[in-house]
Amino acid sequence: MKIESFGKTLVVSGLSVLNVSNAGSFRDNVRASVQPHHTRIDVDMSD
């Protein structure tokens, strides 16, 4: 999973599946990356 910040957008990519086995890690990583200026989170699941 790759997390990048582009201005007000946090982009999460490198996911092909989001399910019960990786949801906790996904949540924790995204929460740790969100900053007060982020107003949008884009999740790219095209992999």
CHARMM internal coordinates of N, CA and C (Angstrom, degrees):
IC EDIT
DIST 1 N 1 CA 1.4458
DIST 1 CA 1 C 1.5247
ANGL 1 N 1 CA 1 C 108.31
DIST 1 C 2 N 1.3166
ANGL 1 CA 1 C 2 N 115.24
DIHE 1 N 1 CA 1 C 2 N 135.60
DIST 2 N 2 CA 1.4580
ANGL 1 C 2 N 2 CA 122.57
DIHE 1 CA 1 C 2 N 2 CA -179.53
DIST 2 CA 2 C 1.5274
ANGL 2 N 2 CA 2 C 107.85
DIHE 1 C 2 N 2 CA 2 C -120.58
DIST 2 C 3 N 1.3301
ANGL 2 CA 2 C 3 N 116.27
DIHE 2 N 2 CA 2 C 3 N 132.13
DIST 3 N 3 CA 1.4605
ANGL 2 C 3 N 3 CA 121.42
DIHE 2 CA 2 C 3 N 3 CA 179.70
DIST 3 CA 3 C 1.5157
ANGL 3 N 3 CA 3 C 108.35
DIHE 2 C 3 N 3 CA 3 C -123.67
DIST 3 C 4 N 1.3359
ANGL 3 CA 3 C 4 N 115.91
DIHE 3 N 3 CA 3 C 4 N 124.21
DIST 4 N 4 CA 1.4599
ANGL 3 C 4 N 4 CA 122.09
DIHE 3 CA 3 C 4 N 4 CA -179.00
DIST 4 CA 4 C 1.5169
ANGL 4 N 4 CA 4 C 109.92
DIHE 3 C 4 N 4 CA 4 C -130.95
DIST 4 C 5 N 1.3105
ANGL 4 CA 4 C 5 N 115.36
DIHE 4 N 4 CA 4 C 5 N 151.24
DIST 5 N 5 CA 1.4551
ANGL 4 C 5 N 5 CA 121.29
DIHE 4 CA 4 C 5 N 5 CA 177.57
DIST 5 CA 5 C 1.5195
ANGL 5 N 5 CA 5 C 109.12
DIHE 4 C 5 N 5 CA 5 C -111.10
DIST 5 C 6 N 1.3225
ANGL 5 CA 5 C 6 N 115.61
DIHE 5 N 5 CA 5 C 6 N 129.45
DIST 6 N 6 CA 1.4592
ANGL 5 C 6 N 6 CA 122.61
DIHE 5 CA 5 C 6 N 6 CA 176.01
DIST 6 CA 6 C 1.5235
ANGL 6 N 6 CA 6 C 107.25
DIHE 5 C 6 N 6 CA 6 C -128.32
DIST 6 C 7 N 1.3237
ANGL 6 CA 6 C 7 N 115.87
DIHE 6 N 6 CA 6 C 7 N 92.47
DIST 7 N 7 CA 1.4551
ANGL 6 C 7 N 7 CA 120.03
DIHE 6 CA 6 C 7 N 7 CA -177.63
DIST 7 CA 7 C 1.5137
ANGL 7 N 7 CA 7 C 111.11
DIHE 6 C 7 N 7 CA 7 C 63.91
DIST 7 C 8 N 1.3187
ANGL 7 CA 7 C 8 N 116.47
DIHE 7 N 7 CA 7 C 8 N -120.42
DIST 8 N 8 CA 1.4634
ANGL 7 C 8 N 8 CA 122.25
DIHE 7 CA 7 C 8 N 8 CA -178.94
DIST 8 CA 8 C 1.5239
ANGL 8 N 8 CA 8 C 113.23
DIHE 7 C 8 N 8 CA 8 C -87.90
DIST 8 C 9 N 1.3406
ANGL 8 CA 8 C 9 N 116.60
DIHE 8 N 8 CA 8 C 9 N 1.79
DIST 9 N 9 CA 1.4606
ANGL 8 C 9 N 9 CA 121.10
DIHE 8 CA 8 C 9 N 9 CA -176.31
DIST 9 CA 9 C 1.5236
ANGL 9 N 9 CA 9 C 111.28
DIHE 8 C 9 N 9 CA 9 C -110.83
DIST 9 C 10 N 1.3099
ANGL 9 CA 9 C 10 N 115.44
DIHE 9 N 9 CA 9 C 10 N 131.91
DIST 10 N 10 CA 1.4622
ANGL 9 C 10 N 10 CA 122.33
DIHE 9 CA 9 C 10 N 10 CA 172.13
DIST 10 CA 10 C 1.5262
ANGL 10 N 10 CA 10 C 106.38
DIHE 9 C 10 N 10 CA 10 C -101.27
DIST 10 C 11 N 1.3257
ANGL 10 CA 10 C 11 N 116.77
DIHE 10 N 10 CA 10 C 11 N 123.98
DIST 11 N 11 CA 1.4599
ANGL 10 C 11 N 11 CA 121.64
DIHE 10 CA 10 C 11 N 11 CA -177.06
DIST 11 CA 11 C 1.5229
ANGL 11 N 11 CA 11 C 109.37
DIHE 10 C 11 N 11 CA 11 C -110.75
DIST 11 C 12 N 1.3214
ANGL 11 CA 11 C 12 N 115.61
DIHE 11 N 11 CA 11 C 12 N 123.43
DIST 12 N 12 CA 1.4587
ANGL 11 C 12 N 12 CA 122.53
DIHE 11 CA 11 C 12 N 12 CA 177.86
DIST 12 CA 12 C 1.5219
ANGL 12 N 12 CA 12 C 107.00
DIHE 11 C 12 N 12 CA 12 C -109.87
DIST 12 C 13 N 1.3363
ANGL 12 CA 12 C 13 N 116.38
DIHE 12 N 12 CA 12 C 13 N 123.39
DIST 13 N 13 CA 1.4654
ANGL 12 C 13 N 13 CA 119.93
DIHE 12 CA 12 C 13 N 13 CA -178.84
DIST 13 CA 13 C 1.5279
ANGL 13 N 13 CA 13 C 109.12
DIHE 12 C 13 N 13 CA 13 C -137.29
DIST 13 C 14 N 1.3138
ANGL 13 CA 13 C 14 N 115.27
DIHE 13 N 13 CA 13 C 14 N 175.90
DIST 14 N 14 CA 1.4549
ANGL 13 C 14 N 14 CA 120.95
DIHE 13 CA 13 C 14 N 14 CA 179.54
DIST 14 CA 14 C 1.5123
ANGL 14 N 14 CA 14 C 113.77
DIHE 13 C 14 N 14 CA 14 C 86.22
DIST 14 C 15 N 1.3172
ANGL 14 CA 14 C 15 N 116.58
DIHE 14 N 14 CA 14 C 15 N 14.58
DIST 15 N 15 CA 1.4707
ANGL 14 C 15 N 15 CA 121.18
DIHE 14 CA 14 C 15 N 15 CA 177.35
DIST 15 CA 15 C 1.5196
ANGL 15 N 15 CA 15 C 109.56
DIHE 14 C 15 N 15 CA 15 C -105.01
DIST 15 C 16 N 1.2916
ANGL 15 CA 15 C 16 N 116.50
DIHE 15 N 15 CA 15 C 16 N 136.14
DIST 16 N 16 CA 1.4602
ANGL 15 C 16 N 16 CA 119.34
DIHE 15 CA 15 C 16 N 16 CA 172.48
DIST 16 CA 16 C 1.5223
ANGL 16 N 16 CA 16 C 110.07
DIHE 15 C 16 N 16 CA 16 C -111.85
DIST 16 C 17 N 1.3334
ANGL 16 CA 16 C 17 N 115.65
DIHE 16 N 16 CA 16 C 17 N -23.69
DIST 17 N 17 CA 1.4657
ANGL 16 C 17 N 17 CA 121.06
DIHE 16 CA 16 C 17 N 17 CA -179.16
DIST 17 CA 17 C 1.5209
ANGL 17 N 17 CA 17 C 108.25
DIHE 16 C 17 N 17 CA 17 C -142.56
DIST 17 C 18 N 1.3125
ANGL 17 CA 17 C 18 N 116.16
DIHE 17 N 17 CA 17 C 18 N 137.70
DIST 18 N 18 CA 1.4583
ANGL 17 C 18 N 18 CA 121.92
DIHE 17 CA 17 C 18 N 18 CA 172.09
DIST 18 CA 18 C 1.5192
ANGL 18 N 18 CA 18 C 106.30
DIHE 17 C 18 N 18 CA 18 C -124.46
DIST 18 C 19 N 1.3289
ANGL 18 CA 18 C 19 N 115.60
DIHE 18 N 18 CA 18 C 19 N 112.99
DIST 19 N 19 CA 1.4541
ANGL 18 C 19 N 19 CA 119.79
DIHE 18 CA 18 C 19 N 19 CA -177.42
DIST 19 CA 19 C 1.5280
ANGL 19 N 19 CA 19 C 109.50
DIHE 18 C 19 N 19 CA 19 C -144.42
DIST 19 C 20 N 1.3066
ANGL 19 CA 19 C 20 N 116.55
DIHE 19 N 19 CA 19 C 20 N -172.59
DIST 20 N 20 CA 1.4553
ANGL 19 C 20 N 20 CA 121.44
DIHE 19 CA 19 C 20 N 20 CA -175.35
DIST 20 CA 20 C 1.5279
ANGL 20 N 20 CA 20 C 112.33
DIHE 19 C 20 N 20 CA 20 C -61.35
DIST 20 C 21 N 1.3118
ANGL 20 CA 20 C 21 N 118.21
DIHE 20 N 20 CA 20 C 21 N -27.93
DIST 21 N 21 CA 1.4679
ANGL 20 C 21 N 21 CA 120.05
DIHE 20 CA 20 C 21 N 21 CA -177.47
DIST 21 CA 21 C 1.5235
ANGL 21 N 21 CA 21 C 113.15
DIHE 20 C 21 N 21 CA 21 C -76.05
DIST 21 C 22 N 1.3301
ANGL 21 CA 21 C 22 N 118.55
DIHE 21 N 21 CA 21 C 22 N -24.29
DIST 22 N 22 CA 1.4558
ANGL 21 C 22 N 22 CA 119.65
DIHE 21 CA 21 C 22 N 22 CA 179.90
DIST 22 CA 22 C 1.5312
ANGL 22 N 22 CA 22 C 113.91
DIHE 21 C 22 N 22 CA 22 C -121.92
DIST 22 C 23 N 1.3168
ANGL 22 CA 22 C 23 N 117.66
DIHE 22 N 22 CA 22 C 23 N 2.98
DIST 23 N 23 CA 1.4663
ANGL 22 C 23 N 23 CA 121.03
DIHE 22 CA 22 C 23 N 23 CA -177.41
DIST 23 CA 23 C 1.5238
ANGL 23 N 23 CA 23 C 112.48
DIHE 22 C 23 N 23 CA 23 C -64.39
DIST 23 C 24 N 1.3193
ANGL 23 CA 23 C 24 N 117.55
DIHE 23 N 23 CA 23 C 24 N -39.34
DIST 24 N 24 CA 1.4649
ANGL 23 C 24 N 24 CA 120.45
DIHE 23 CA 23 C 24 N 24 CA -179.72
DIST 24 CA 24 C 1.5141
ANGL 24 N 24 CA 24 C 111.83
DIHE 23 C 24 N 24 CA 24 C -63.85
DIST 24 C 25 N 1.3114
ANGL 24 CA 24 C 25 N 116.68
DIHE 24 N 24 CA 24 C 25 N -44.34
DIST 25 N 25 CA 1.4650
ANGL 24 C 25 N 25 CA 121.50
DIHE 24 CA 24 C 25 N 25 CA 177.80
DIST 25 CA 25 C 1.5223
ANGL 25 N 25 CA 25 C 110.60
DIHE 24 C 25 N 25 CA 25 C -64.68
DIST 25 C 26 N 1.3272
ANGL 25 CA 25 C 26 N 117.08
DIHE 25 N 25 CA 25 C 26 N -42.91
DIST 26 N 26 CA 1.4591
ANGL 25 C 26 N 26 CA 122.10
DIHE 25 CA 25 C 26 N 26 CA 177.07
DIST 26 CA 26 C 1.5232
ANGL 26 N 26 CA 26 C 109.81
DIHE 25 C 26 N 26 CA 26 C -57.37
DIST 26 C 27 N 1.3078
ANGL 26 CA 26 C 27 N 117.40
DIHE 26 N 26 CA 26 C 27 N -51.37
DIST 27 N 27 CA 1.4631
ANGL 26 C 27 N 27 CA 122.82
DIHE 26 CA 26 C 27 N 27 CA -179.40
DIST 27 CA 27 C 1.5331
ANGL 27 N 27 CA 27 C 110.79
DIHE 26 C 27 N 27 CA 27 C -58.20
DIST 27 C 28 N 1.3138
ANGL 27 CA 27 C 28 N 117.22
DIHE 27 N 27 CA 27 C 28 N -49.29
DIST 28 N 28 CA 1.4603
ANGL 27 C 28 N 28 CA 121.25
DIHE 27 CA 27 C 28 N 28 CA -177.25
DIST 28 CA 28 C 1.5283
ANGL 28 N 28 CA 28 C 112.02
DIHE 27 C 28 N 28 CA 28 C -62.84
DIST 28 C 29 N 1.3161
ANGL 28 CA 28 C 29 N 116.93
DIHE 28 N 28 CA 28 C 29 N -42.68
DIST 29 N 29 CA 1.4658
ANGL 28 C 29 N 29 CA 120.67
DIHE 28 CA 28 C 29 N 29 CA 179.88
DIST 29 CA 29 C 1.5246
ANGL 29 N 29 CA 29 C 112.17
DIHE 28 C 29 N 29 CA 29 C -67.39
DIST 29 C 30 N 1.3215
ANGL 29 CA 29 C 30 N 116.80
DIHE 29 N 29 CA 29 C 30 N -41.31
DIST 30 N 30 CA 1.4607
ANGL 29 C 30 N 30 CA 119.84
DIHE 29 CA 29 C 30 N 30 CA 179.27
DIST 30 CA 30 C 1.5244
ANGL 30 N 30 CA 30 C 109.98
DIHE 29 C 30 N 30 CA 30 C -68.14
DIST 30 C 31 N 1.3070
ANGL 30 CA 30 C 31 N 117.96
DIHE 30 N 30 CA 30 C 31 N -45.30
DIST 31 N 31 CA 1.4707
ANGL 30 C 31 N 31 CA 120.61
DIHE 30 CA 30 C 31 N 31 CA 178.69
DIST 31 CA 31 C 1.5240
ANGL 31 N 31 CA 31 C 111.62
DIHE 30 C 31 N 31 CA 31 C -58.70
DIST 31 C 32 N 1.3128
ANGL 31 CA 31 C 32 N 117.16
DIHE 31 N 31 CA 31 C 32 N -39.73
DIST 32 N 32 CA 1.4587
ANGL 31 C 32 N 32 CA 120.92
DIHE 31 CA 31 C 32 N 32 CA -179.53
DIST 32 CA 32 C 1.5322
ANGL 32 N 32 CA 32 C 111.92
DIHE 31 C 32 N 32 CA 32 C -69.22
DIST 32 C 33 N 1.3160
ANGL 32 CA 32 C 33 N 117.06
DIHE 32 N 32 CA 32 C 33 N -23.33
DIST 33 N 33 CA 1.4662
ANGL 32 C 33 N 33 CA 121.60
DIHE 32 CA 32 C 33 N 33 CA -176.79
DIST 33 CA 33 C 1.5227
ANGL 33 N 33 CA 33 C 113.65
DIHE 32 C 33 N 33 CA 33 C -93.65
DIST 33 C 34 N 1.3085
ANGL 33 CA 33 C 34 N 118.15
DIHE 33 N 33 CA 33 C 34 N -21.25
DIST 34 N 34 CA 1.4628
ANGL 33 C 34 N 34 CA 121.46
DIHE 33 CA 33 C 34 N 34 CA -177.37
DIST 34 CA 34 C 1.5253
ANGL 34 N 34 CA 34 C 109.41
DIHE 33 C 34 N 34 CA 34 C -68.60
DIST 34 C 35 N 1.3267
ANGL 34 CA 34 C 35 N 114.77
DIHE 34 N 34 CA 34 C 35 N 130.95
DIST 35 N 35 CA 1.4536
ANGL 34 C 35 N 35 CA 122.81
DIHE 34 CA 34 C 35 N 35 CA 177.20
DIST 35 CA 35 C 1.5359
ANGL 35 N 35 CA 35 C 108.60
DIHE 34 C 35 N 35 CA 35 C -113.94
DIST 35 C 36 N 1.3315
ANGL 35 CA 35 C 36 N 117.54
DIHE 35 N 35 CA 35 C 36 N 160.66
DIST 36 N 36 CA 1.4780
ANGL 35 C 36 N 36 CA 119.88
DIHE 35 CA 35 C 36 N 36 CA -178.00
DIST 36 CA 36 C 1.5312
ANGL 36 N 36 CA 36 C 114.67
DIHE 35 C 36 N 36 CA 36 C -56.15
DIST 36 C 37 N 1.3292
ANGL 36 CA 36 C 37 N 118.03
DIHE 36 N 36 CA 36 C 37 N -28.95
DIST 37 N 37 CA 1.4681
ANGL 36 C 37 N 37 CA 119.88
DIHE 36 CA 36 C 37 N 37 CA -178.67
DIST 37 CA 37 C 1.5252
ANGL 37 N 37 CA 37 C 113.32
DIHE 36 C 37 N 37 CA 37 C -79.33
DIST 37 C 38 N 1.3231
ANGL 37 CA 37 C 38 N 118.81
DIHE 37 N 37 CA 37 C 38 N -11.94
DIST 38 N 38 CA 1.4619
ANGL 37 C 38 N 38 CA 120.83
DIHE 37 CA 37 C 38 N 38 CA 179.58
DIST 38 CA 38 C 1.5299
ANGL 38 N 38 CA 38 C 110.00
DIHE 37 C 38 N 38 CA 38 C -73.78
DIST 38 C 39 N 1.3091
ANGL 38 CA 38 C 39 N 115.33
DIHE 38 N 38 CA 38 C 39 N 125.48
DIST 39 N 39 CA 1.4623
ANGL 38 C 39 N 39 CA 121.40
DIHE 38 CA 38 C 39 N 39 CA 177.90
DIST 39 CA 39 C 1.5236
ANGL 39 N 39 CA 39 C 111.84
DIHE 38 C 39 N 39 CA 39 C -114.66
DIST 39 C 40 N 1.3334
ANGL 39 CA 39 C 40 N 116.14
DIHE 39 N 39 CA 39 C 40 N -4.52
DIST 40 N 40 CA 1.4599
ANGL 39 C 40 N 40 CA 120.86
DIHE 39 CA 39 C 40 N 40 CA -176.20
DIST 40 CA 40 C 1.5263
ANGL 40 N 40 CA 40 C 109.57
DIHE 39 C 40 N 40 CA 40 C -147.01
DIST 40 C 41 N 1.3132
ANGL 40 CA 40 C 41 N 116.41
DIHE 40 N 40 CA 40 C 41 N 142.44
DIST 41 N 41 CA 1.4626
ANGL 40 C 41 N 41 CA 122.99
DIHE 40 CA 40 C 41 N 41 CA 174.46
DIST 41 CA 41 C 1.5285
ANGL 41 N 41 CA 41 C 107.31
DIHE 40 C 41 N 41 CA 41 C -125.04
DIST 41 C 42 N 1.3278
ANGL 41 CA 41 C 42 N 116.29
DIHE 41 N 41 CA 41 C 42 N 119.52
DIST 42 N 42 CA 1.4724
ANGL 41 C 42 N 42 CA 121.80
DIHE 41 CA 41 C 42 N 42 CA 176.46
DIST 42 CA 42 C 1.5215
ANGL 42 N 42 CA 42 C 108.14
DIHE 41 C 42 N 42 CA 42 C -104.95
DIST 42 C 43 N 1.3141
ANGL 42 CA 42 C 43 N 116.42
DIHE 42 N 42 CA 42 C 43 N 127.84
DIST 43 N 43 CA 1.4622
ANGL 42 C 43 N 43 CA 121.91
DIHE 42 CA 42 C 43 N 43 CA 177.99
DIST 43 CA 43 C 1.5154
ANGL 43 N 43 CA 43 C 107.47
DIHE 42 C 43 N 43 CA 43 C -111.93
DIST 43 C 44 N 1.3295
ANGL 43 CA 43 C 44 N 115.68
DIHE 43 N 43 CA 43 C 44 N 113.22
DIST 44 N 44 CA 1.4622
ANGL 43 C 44 N 44 CA 122.48
DIHE 43 CA 43 C 44 N 44 CA -179.90
DIST 44 CA 44 C 1.5140
ANGL 44 N 44 CA 44 C 108.19
DIHE 43 C 44 N 44 CA 44 C -96.96
DIST 44 C 45 N 1.3285
ANGL 44 CA 44 C 45 N 116.74
DIHE 44 N 44 CA 44 C 45 N 110.06
DIST 45 N 45 CA 1.4569
ANGL 44 C 45 N 45 CA 122.06
DIHE 44 CA 44 C 45 N 45 CA -179.38
DIST 45 CA 45 C 1.5238
ANGL 45 N 45 CA 45 C 111.27
DIHE 44 C 45 N 45 CA 45 C -111.87
DIST 45 C 46 N 1.3286
ANGL 45 CA 45 C 46 N 115.42
DIHE 45 N 45 CA 45 C 46 N 33.66
DIST 46 N 46 CA 1.4672
ANGL 45 C 46 N 46 CA 119.23
DIHE 45 CA 45 C 46 N 46 CA -176.80
DIST 46 CA 46 C 1.5255
ANGL 46 N 46 CA 46 C 112.86
DIHE 45 C 46 N 46 CA 46 C -78.92
DIST 46 C 47 N 1.3225
ANGL 46 CA 46 C 47 N 118.29
DIHE 46 N 46 CA 46 C 47 N -9.86
DIST 47 N 47 CA 1.4786
ANGL 46 C 47 N 47 CA 120.08
DIHE 46 CA 46 C 47 N 47 CA 179.23
DIST 47 CA 47 C 1.4994
ANGL 47 N 47 CA 47 C 111.36
DIHE 46 C 47 N 47 CA 47 C -68.97
END
COOR INIT
IC SEED 1 N 1 CA 1 C
IC BUILD
